Amino acid sequence: MSFSLPQLRFAADALDPHISQRTIEFHYGKHHQAYVNNLNGLLPGSGFENASLEEIITNASGPVFNNAAQIWNHTFYFEAFDPAGRKSPEGPLAGAIDRDFGDFAAFKDAFTKAAATLFGSGWAWLAKNDQGKLHILQESNAGNPLTQGMTPLLTCDVWEHAYYLDYQNRRPDYIAAFWNLVDWSVVEERF
Ligand code: MN
């Protein structure tokens, strides 16, 4: 069994000016592809030859974990983007956000702060635990809430490769742009 790079649901230039075509060409076309290639190269003899990505993420360590989680994380990150998508949550997810964070604006502030203050490379996450309670998590490197038994709902990649071509050192500007791209109907389906 080997993994392949999933198709994007948008054209490479569709996120401009928030995320440029050039960033997508490197982030998806080079980085995401490299994690797929690396994992496929690591699988023979690893004991995970027939495992799903989720099984690898919750059971593996080292380079096998890192590359599998980076494939999953990037697929999940890109899948939430649609510049024409709905820009705020509705229904049960909106209710859970109000219950656990106060309101949507307070949630966005808390998530933005988590993404901005994560030291080094990693991912900010919105996830729910097995009781349905929402949490904002900071995960370094390839970290993923699945390893804590949580259900991921939304993620922001804050590795420098996600924003350096467009925003250089201005990670907060990238995070502000990120909010223009999230399609909340996708997050609701995950919830
Ligand atoms: Mn990335």
Boltz pocket constraint, residues with backbone or C-beta under 6 A from the ligand:
constraints:
  - pocket:
      binder: B
      contacts: [[A, 27], [A, 31], [A, 74], [A, 157], [A, 159], [A, 161], [A, 162]]
      max_distance: 6.0
